[in-house]
Amino acid sequence: MIDTVKIAKALSDPIRYKIMLMLAQSEEGCCPIPGEDDKRPGFCNCELMSALGMIQSRVSYHMKELVDAGLVTEEPRGKWKMYFINTKTLRQYIEQITQDFALK
């Protein structure tokens, strides 16, 4: 079961929202997850640091919030981590708020 409040809180930060948009709209990146239905590529910490103009610790903080909310999955690769959007959780969140707010 998803935690809609935790997800909403994670998405309420403009930087984290921008990261989610970057992950959702990306067409290129280091490495897609093999065998996944959604072939969107992921980003490594270094790519996010460069794109956001932030130091590693700030990027890691924001990514931890997104991972803890279930919106992003992470995969260690050497000294960096790769991040991928978790479309399953995002879809569940959309379905849940659609039900909660009687939007259908």
N, C-alpha and C positions, 0 to 999 in steps of 0.2 A: 504494500500500500504506500502511496506517495504522501508526502507531507506538503500540502498545498501552501501553508503559511511559510514554511522554510523556503520553498521554491519562489514564492512571491517576494520574499525578503531578498533572496539572492538576485533575482531579476530587477529589483528596485534600484540597485546601484548602477549608475550610468556606465561605469567602466566594465562591469560584468555583463551588462546588456550588450555593450559593444563587442565584447569577446564572443558572446553567443551569436551575434550577427555575423562576425568574422567566420566562426566555425560553420554556421549554417549556409553561408553564401560562398564559401571557398570552393574553388575548382581545382586548385593546385595546392600541394603541400608535400611534406616529406613522405609520409607513408599512410596509405589507407589500411584499415584492418582487413587482412585476408579472410574471405569467407563471409563477411557481413553483407546483409542485403543492401544496406545504405553505404554506398561507396565514397561518401564524402571523405576527403583527406583530413588528416589531423594537423595540428600545429605543435611544434616543440616549444619549450620555454624560451629558447633563444629567438625564435621567430616572433613570439608574442612580445618579448622585451623590445625588440626592434620596432615592431608595428605600433606599439603603445608608447614607446619612449619612456619605459619604466625600468627600474632596477629589478633584478631577479627576485628579491625578497617580496616586493610589492606584487609582482605577477603571481608568485607562489601563493600569497595570501588570497588573492582574488580567485585563483584556480581552486584552492582548498574549499572556499565557500561554494563554488559551483559543483565540485565533486561531492561535497557533503550533502548538498541538496539533491544529488542524483542527476543533475542536468548534463554533467560531463563525466566521461570516464578517462582514466589516466593509465598510461603504460610506461614503466621505466625503460629507458634506452640509454645505457651507459650512464653518464653523469646528468643527462637531461631526462625530462619526462615528456611523453607525447600525450596530447589531449585530443579527445574526440567528443563530438556532441552525442548525447544519449537521446536519440529521437524517440525511443520507446517511452521514456519518462516524460519528455516534452509533450508527446501526444496524449499520455494519460492525464497530464496536468490540464491541457486544453479541454479534454473531455470532462474532467471533474469540475472545472470552473463553469463550463457550459451547463452542467447539471445544477451546480450550487446556485447559480444566478438565473436559472430558468431561461436560458437564452435560446432554447429550441422551440 
